[in-house]
Amino acid sequence: MDSLTQIALGSAVCVAVMGRRTAMWKSALWGAGAGTLPDLDALIDHGDALLNMVLHRAESHSLFFLSLLAPLLAWIAARGHQFLRWWLALWLVLITHPLLDTMTIYGTQLLQPFSDYPFGLGSMFIIDPAYTLPLIIGVLAAWRCKDATRGLRWNLFGLMFSTLYLGWSLVAQHLVEQQARASLRENGVLAQRVLVTPAPLQTLLWRVAAIPDDSADPVFHEAYVSVLDGKRPLRWTAHARGSDLLVRHATAPPVARLSAFTHGFVKAAVSPDGQLRITDLRMGQEPDYVFNFDLGPLDAVGQTPATPHSGRPPIGPALRWISERMFGKDVPPPWLTPPQ
């Protein structure tokens, strides 16, 4: 999740655990600092854009390493008072950070150094005001409220609401995935790999991407589903995924690395200057994706550092479309609508 959300969650958790055992401002600030600490790994440059991507949320998001860090932070924060309580509070702050990140689709390596498997449930967009605002309101109320007990109740309410919202996101994702799989079967598409992620900033509208079981199939399928669509049939669009290029360069380290990190949700193409371009299909939509990498000429893939290219649709039209489509209005995405 974004830094503001992690700061808010860290503060809320620390305030809830410490309660009236220390000054509210102290627990809130320590929670904010510890809550954003794991994301400092984004400052590390591995010398390659693709490596920077797949190595983010790795050791710094490990439940094992963060558990080792917790008592050290607690010793600094406690200064001889309430050490065990600070230990519990800061441990919860540290581990809820990667656990929340796991709700997004990016990929969080919770089990480092024992496994580099990237966990990503994908039921939350990286920024979602409905999750973040209750946390912020709860912490501010706890900080400013003259009645400490009442303030702590506000903070607890914010944590409860945000947690219930996470639960809702999983339920909505499951319902959309069932609908999408049924629609694929009706259309004769055999696809075990089906990705369901929310469109930006909410959990009513979802993007579905499906890759056919046949590795030689040249296309993947994409659709948008709102939980308010009712029984309206899904509108699927097919897009090239460069299966021939993926097969030909499957053993090239950067291709293999991104394919493993995304669980196979990648496509390949030849860039305008003749390089192999590989794309993470999980974040973005056709034809604009956050993570695209040029890997060098076709006869020398991976011999030079990957060059990143990020694509996004026009923000204004995209947000207007989401605000209509999320409530069940049947309008096509602006980036797929031909100009008038």
Secondary structure by P-SEA (a helix, b strand, c coil): ccaaaaaaaaaaaaaaaacccccaaaaaaaaaaaaaccccccccccccaaaaaaacccccccaaaaaaaaaaaaaaaacccaaaaaaaaaaaaaaaaaaaaaacccccccccccccbbbbccccccccccccaaaaaaaaaaaccccaaaaaaaaaaaaaaaaaaaaaaaaaaaaaaaaaaaaaaaacccccbbbbbbccccccbbbbbbbcccccccccccccccccccccbbbbbbbbcaaaaaaaacccaaaaaaaaaacccbbbbbcccccbbbbcccccccccccbbbbcccccccccccbbbbbbbccaaaaaaaaaaaaaccccccccccccc
